[in-house]
Amino acid sequence: MRKPDYNRRVAVTGLGVISPVGNDKETAWSNLIRGISGIGEITRFDVSRYEQKAAGEVKGFEAAQWMDPKAARRSESSLHFGVAAAKQALADSGFVIDDSNRTEVGVVFGSGAGGQQLMIDSFSTLQEKGPNRVPPTFIANALVDSASGMIAIETGAIGHNVCMVSACATGTHNVGEGAEAIRRGDCIAVISGSTEAPLLEVAHAGFGNMRGLGNPRPGEPIATVSRPFDATRDGFVLGEGAAGLFLEDMELAKARGAHIYAEVVGYGSAADGWDMIQPIEHGVGSSRAMQMALDRRGVPAGEVDLINPHGTSTPMGDKREAEAIWTVFGERSAASAKKLAISGTKSMTGHMMGAAGAFEAFATVMSVDQQCVPPTVNFRDPDPECDLWVVNEATAMPVRYALSNNIGLGGHNGAVIFKRYDGD
């Protein structure tokens, strides 16, 4: 193990995606830039008795293409999505894991809830067929850390291996902690990210009864259901999927000639300590996390050009996040200033829960690499209580630093900052 070096630079050299807008990096990015939504009517269960009928579903995915078919049969979607995104990110990086380095390659990959469908199915088997028919393999495959374990099995990365869990901020924390593991000397490289498969009827019912789910604008298509920061927003919509980011020591990445999408330069984590559902007044937990991300390595607030926000499309949540952004960035945040772009990609994917932070880190990294910002689709009616420059069309612009922000149930706040790599 290497000694800690907190000035050690960390590069993003690989990306992988399973999502409502595409099951690979190229497709997902193309659809984000073109403003093509992955949200439609739920097909996983009968929605006839529910007022809210929308979700961001993954389409055309086959687990057996990404992992051992026998292992795939014993597990379920959240694990499958995670393994696929992780293996894509590793392949994209061009990094080869072998006996010379496998103990120095880590996995920091999370899930907000793990294999809930497997738990439900096993309980149904218990009720209908008796205890002797409950699969002996279901527990190991239904844990929140099952994906991180299977990623190690499937890739051979057997170094530092953990699963960070912080509800909707899970992905953000896993990417941030993955970078810090490299700085600590635990690893030379990390497969980071998160996965979630929350499209279960019981979850849909629970979120509906929480009065958190939204509806399309009256008389408009179902894809308008998610409209972050819009004055007409009335709730979020569930999505599913996973994203993986391959992180590695910058010097190693440069030495092997890897494509460097961006550099991880900031990470912050803070709690509200306020309520299990409602965000704290003025979003002070989120503002603390963002400020910590700036301060950790001296990122100038005035050079942050883009935020991919939590932006779930809930009335109070978006307002509190806007207040947090203003606390940290001040007048640069104003819509009229046009200095700090807000790109709410949940408008196209829905809220991917534990996977959201990793997917949005992917989108943020691509924005930095491509110098282009995806639109917040469905944003038409500015809310004076959310005075932000919400970009509603694809915008080519200089992006020096970009921040990905997420907020989880229970008051978990995470922020990660990526910097454009200029070749030095």
C-alpha positions in Angstrom: 0.0 0.0 0.0 1.3 3.5 -0.9 1.6 6.3 1.6 -1.2 8.9 1.7 -0.7 12.0 -0.5 -3.6 14.3 -0.3 -2.2 16.3 -3.2 -2.3 13.2 -5.4 -4.4 14.0 -8.5 -7.2 11.7 -9.6 -8.3 11.3 -13.2 -11.6 9.9 -14.7 -10.5 7.6 -17.5 -13.6 5.4 -18.0 -17.3 5.7 -18.1 -20.2 3.2 -18.2 -24.0 3.7 -18.2 -27.2 1.7 -17.9 -30.1 4.2 -17.9 -33.5 5.2 -19.2 -31.7 7.3 -21.9 -29.3 4.6 -23.1 -27.3 1.6 -22.1 -23.9 2.8 -23.0 -21.9 6.1 -22.8 -22.4 7.2 -26.4 -26.1 6.6 -26.5 -26.9 8.1 -23.1 -24.8 11.2 -23.9 -26.3 11.7 -27.3 -29.8 11.5 -25.9 -29.1 13.9 -23.1 -27.7 16.5 -25.5 -30.6 16.1 -27.8 -33.1 16.4 -25.0 -34.6 13.0 -25.6 -36.4 11.8 -22.5 -36.4 8.2 -21.2 -39.6 8.7 -19.2 -42.8 7.0 -20.2 -45.7 5.0 -18.7 -44.6 2.2 -16.3 -44.7 -1.3 -17.8 -43.3 -3.3 -14.9 -46.7 -3.5 -13.1 -50.3 -2.5 -13.6 -50.6 1.3 -13.0 -54.4 1.5 -13.6 -55.1 2.1 -9.9 -52.5 4.8 -9.5 -52.8 8.5 -10.4 -49.1 8.7 -11.1 -48.1 6.4 -14.0 -44.6 7.5 -15.1 -41.1 6.2 -14.7 -37.7 6.1 -16.3 -37.3 2.5 -17.2 -34.2 0.8 -18.6 -35.0 -0.8 -21.9 -33.3 -3.6 -24.0 -31.0 -4.8 -21.2 -29.8 -8.4 -21.0 -27.9 -9.3 -17.8 -26.4 -12.4 -19.4 -24.5 -10.2 -21.8 -22.5 -8.8 -18.8 -22.1 -11.5 -16.3 -22.2 -15.2 -15.6 -25.7 -16.4 -16.6 -26.0 -18.6 -13.5 -25.1 -15.8 -11.2 -27.5 -13.5 -13.1 -30.4 -15.9 -12.5 -29.6 -15.9 -8.7 -29.6 -12.1 -8.5 -31.7 -9.2 -9.8 -31.6 -5.9 -11.7 -29.8 -3.6 -9.3 -26.8 -6.0 -9.3 -27.0 -6.6 -13.0 -27.1 -2.9 -13.8 -24.1 -2.2 -11.5 -21.9 -5.0 -13.0 -22.7 -3.8 -16.5 -21.9 -0.2 -15.8 -18.7 -1.1 -14.0 -17.5 -3.4 -16.7 -18.2 -0.7 -19.4 -16.2 1.8 -17.4 -13.3 -0.5 -17.0 -13.3 -1.4 -20.7 -13.6 2.3 -21.7 -10.6 3.2 -19.6 -8.3 0.7 -21.4 -6.8 -0.3 -18.0 -6.0 -4.0 -17.8 -6.4 -5.7 -14.5 -4.0 -8.7 -14.0 -2.0 -10.4 -11.4 0.5 -7.6 -11.2 -2.0 -5.0 -10.1 -5.4 -6.5 -9.0 -4.8 -6.0 -5.3 -4.3 -2.3 -5.9 -7.5 -1.8 -7.9 -10.5 -1.1 -5.7 -14.3 -1.0 -6.0 -16.2 1.7 -4.3 -19.7 1.1 -5.6 -23.0 1.6 -3.8 -26.8 1.1 -3.9 -29.4 2.9 -1.9 -31.5 -0.2 -1.2 -29.9 -3.2 -2.9 -31.9 -6.2 -4.1 -35.4 -5.4 -2.9 -37.1 -7.4 -5.7 -35.2 -10.5 -4.6 -36.4 -10.0 -1.0 -40.0 -9.6 -2.2 -39.8 -12.7 -4.4 -38.3 -14.8 -1.6 -40.9 -13.7 0.8 -43.6 -14.6 -1.7 -42.0 -18.0 -2.1 -42.0 -18.5 1.7 -45.7 -17.6 1.9 -46.8 -19.7 -1.1 -44.5 -22.7 -1.0 -43.0 -22.9 2.5 -39.6 -22.3 4.1 -37.8 -25.1 2.4 -38.3 -23.4 -1.0 -36.7 -20.1 -0.1 -33.5 -19.9 -2.2 -30.3 -20.2 -0.1 -28.6 -17.7 -2.4 -31.0 -14.8 -2.1 -29.5 -13.1 1.0 -26.0 -12.8 -0.5 -27.4 -11.4 -3.7 -29.9 -9.0 -2.1 -27.5 -6.9 0.1 -26.7 -3.3 -0.6 -23.1 -4.3 -1.1 -23.9 -7.3 -3.4 -23.0 -5.3 -6.5 -19.6 -4.2 -5.2 -18.8 -7.8 -4.4 -20.0 -9.1 -7.7 -18.0 -6.4 -9.6 -14.8 -7.7 -7.9 -15.7 -11.2 -8.9 -16.4 -10.2 -12.5 -13.5 -7.9 -13.0 -10.7 -9.3 -10.8 -10.4 -6.0 -8.9 -9.7 -7.4 -5.4 -8.3 -4.3 -3.6 -10.2 -1.9 -1.3 -13.9 -2.8 -1.6 -16.7 -0.9 0.0 -20.3 0.2 -0.6 -21.3 3.7 0.6 -25.0 4.1 1.3 -26.6 7.5 1.7 -30.0 7.2 -0.1 -30.3 9.5 -3.1 -26.7 10.8 -2.5 -25.2 7.3 -2.7 -23.6 7.7 -6.1 -22.1 11.1 -5.3 -20.5 9.7 -2.1 -19.1 6.6 -3.8 -17.4 8.7 -6.5 -16.0 11.1 -3.9 -14.9 8.4 -1.6 -13.3 6.5 -4.5 -11.2 9.4 -5.4 -10.2 9.9 -1.7 -9.2 6.2 -1.5 -6.6 6.8 -4.3 -5.3 9.9 -2.4 -5.0 7.9 0.8 -2.9 5.3 -1.1 -5.4 2.5 -0.7 -5.5 2.0 -4.4 -3.9 3.0 -7.7 -7.3 2.9 -9.4 -11.0 2.5 -8.4 -14.2 1.3 -10.1 -16.6 3.8 -8.6 -20.4 4.4 -9.0 -23.8 3.2 -8.0 -26.9 1.3 -9.0 -30.6 1.1 -8.2 -33.7 -0.8 -9.3 -36.5 1.0 -7.4 -39.3 0.4 -9.9 -41.3 -1.8 -7.5 -45.0 -1.4 -7.0 -44.6 -1.1 -3.2 -42.1 1.6 -3.7 -44.3 3.4 -6.2 -47.2 3.2 -3.7 -45.1 4.4 -0.8 -43.7 7.4 -2.7 -47.2 8.2 -3.9 -48.6 8.2 -0.4 -45.6 10.4 0.7 -47.1 12.8 -1.9 -43.7 13.0 -3.6 -44.6 11.8 -7.1 -45.6 14.3 -9.8 -47.8 14.4 -12.8 -47.4 15.8 -16.3 -48.7 19.3 -17.0 -52.5 19.0 -17.7 -53.1 17.9 -21.2 -49.4 17.4 -22.0 -47.4 14.2 -22.6 -46.3 12.0 -19.8 -42.6 12.9 -20.5 -43.3 16.4 -19.0 -43.7 14.9 -15.5 -40.2 15.9 -14.4 -39.5 19.6 -14.6 -36.9 20.7 -12.1 -37.1 24.3 -10.9 -40.1 25.0 -13.1 -42.9 27.0 -11.4 -45.4 24.2 -12.3 -43.4 21.3 -10.8 -45.4 19.1 -8.5 -43.1 16.1 -7.7 -40.5 13.6 -8.9 -40.7 10.4 -11.0 -38.7 7.2 -10.3 -36.0 6.0 -12.6 -33.6 3.1 -12.6 -30.1 2.2 -13.8 -26.5 2.5 -12.9 -23.3 4.4 -13.8 -19.6 3.6 -13.3 -16.6 5.9 -13.3 -13.1 4.5 -13.5 -10.8 6.6 -11.4 -7.0 6.4 -11.3 -3.9 8.1 -10.2 -3.3 10.9 -12.7 0.4 10.1 -13.2 -0.5 6.5 -14.0 -3.2 7.6 -16.4 -0.8 10.0 -18.2 2.0 7.4 -18.3 -0.2 4.9 -20.1 -1.7 7.4 -22.5 -5.2 7.1 -21.3 -8.0 9.5 -22.4 -8.6 11.7 -19.4 -12.2 12.9 -19.3 -11.8 15.1 -16.3 -10.0 15.5 -13.0 -11.7 14.9 -9.6 -10.8 18.0 -7.6 -13.4 18.4 -4.9 -15.6 16.4 -2.6 -17.9 17.4 0.3 -20.3 15.5 2.6 -22.6 17.0 5.3 -25.8 16.1 7.1 -28.9 18.1 7.7 -29.6 16.5 11.1 -33.2 17.8 10.6 -35.8 15.5 9.2 -36.0 12.1 7.5 -37.9 13.5 4.5 -38.0 17.3 4.4 -34.8 19.3 3.6 -33.6 21.7 6.2 -34.4 25.4 5.9 -32.3 27.3 3.4 -30.7 24.0 2.4 -27.8 24.6 4.8 -26.6 21.0 4.7 -26.3 21.0 1.0 -24.5 24.4 1.0 -22.0 23.0 3.6 -21.3 20.0 1.3 -20.8 22.2 -1.7 -18.6 24.6 0.2 -16.5 21.7 1.5 -16.0 20.4 -2.0 -14.7 23.9 -3.0 -12.5 24.3 0.0 -10.9 20.8 0.0 -8.5 21.7 -2.8 -9.1 25.4 -3.3 -11.5 25.4 -6.2 -12.4 29.0 -6.9 -16.2 29.4 -6.7 -16.0 32.0 -9.4 -14.7 29.5 -11.9 -17.4 26.9 -11.4 -19.4 27.1 -14.7 -21.9 24.3 -14.3 -23.9 22.5 -11.7 -25.8 19.3 -12.3 -28.2 19.6 -9.4 -30.1 17.2 -7.3 -33.1 18.9 -9.0 -35.8 16.3 -8.4 -38.8 18.5 -9.4 -40.4 18.6 -5.9 -41.7 22.1 -4.9 -39.8 22.3 -1.6 -36.7 20.3 -2.5 -35.8 22.5 -5.6 -36.5 25.7 -3.6 -34.1 24.6 -0.8 -31.4 23.5 -3.3 -31.7 26.9 -5.1 -31.2 28.6 -1.7 -28.2 26.4 -1.0 -26.6 27.3 -4.4 -27.2 31.0 -3.7 -25.5 30.7 -0.3 -22.4 29.3 -1.9 -22.2 31.1 -5.2 -24.1 34.3 -4.5 -25.1 36.6 -7.4 -23.4 34.4 -10.0 -26.3 32.0 -9.4 -28.9 34.5 -10.8 -30.7 33.6 -14.0 -29.9 37.1 -15.3 -26.2 36.7 -14.8 -25.9 33.6 -17.0 -22.7 32.7 -15.3 -23.6 29.4 -13.5 -25.4 27.0 -15.8 -27.9 24.5 -14.1 -28.4 21.3 -16.1 -31.1 19.1 -14.5 -30.8 15.7 -16.2 -33.4 14.1 -13.9 -35.8 15.8 -16.3 -34.9 13.1 -18.8 -34.1 10.1 -16.6 -36.3 10.5 -13.6 -34.9 10.1 -10.1 -32.6 7.1 -10.2 -32.4 7.1 -6.4 -29.1 5.6 -5.2 -27.9 5.5 -8.9 -28.6 9.2 -9.4 -25.4 10.6 -8.2 -23.2 8.3 -10.3 -25.3 8.9 -13.5 -25.2 12.6 -12.9 -21.4 12.5 -12.3 -21.2 10.8 -15.7 -23.2 13.6 -17.3 -21.1 16.2 -15.5 -17.9 14.6 -16.6 -19.1 14.5 -20.2 -20.1 18.1 -20.0 -16.5 19.0 -18.9 -15.0 16.7 -21.6 -17.2 17.9 -24.4 -17.6 21.5 -23.3 -21.4 21.2 -23.8 -24.3 21.3 -21.3 -27.4 19.1 -21.6 -30.7 20.8 -21.4 -33.2 20.7 -18.5 -36.1 19.6 -20.6 -39.7 20.7 -19.7 -38.4 23.9 -18.1 -40.6 26.7 -19.3 -42.0 28.7 -16.4 -39.2 30.2 -14.2 -40.0 30.2 -10.5 -39.0 33.4 -8.8 -38.1 31.4 -5.7 -35.6 29.4 -7.7 -33.6 32.2 -9.4 -31.2 30.1 -11.3 -29.9 30.0 -14.9 -31.7 26.7 -15.8 -30.4 25.7 -19.3 -33.3 24.4 -21.3 -31.5 23.7 -24.5 -28.1 22.1 -25.3 -25.5 24.8 -24.8 -21.9 24.7 -26.0 -19.9 26.8 -23.5 -16.6 26.8 -21.7 -16.8 24.6 -18.6 -13.7 24.9 -16.4 -15.1 23.3 -13.2 -18.4 21.5 -12.9 -20.2 20.4 -9.7 -22.5 17.4 -9.2 -24.8 17.8 -6.2 -27.1 15.3 -4.5 -29.3 15.2 -1.5 -30.6 12.0 0.1 -33.5 11.1 2.4 -32.4 11.3 6.0 -30.5 14.6 5.3 -27.5 13.2 3.5 -25.7 15.8 1.2 -22.9 15.1 -1.2 -21.0 17.2 -3.8 -18.2 16.3 -6.2 -16.3 18.8 -8.4 -14.7 17.9 -11.8 -12.1 20.0 -13.6 -11.4 20.2 -17.3 -8.1 18.4 -18.0 -5.8 20.7 -20.0 -3.0 18.3 -20.6 -0.7 19.2 -17.7 
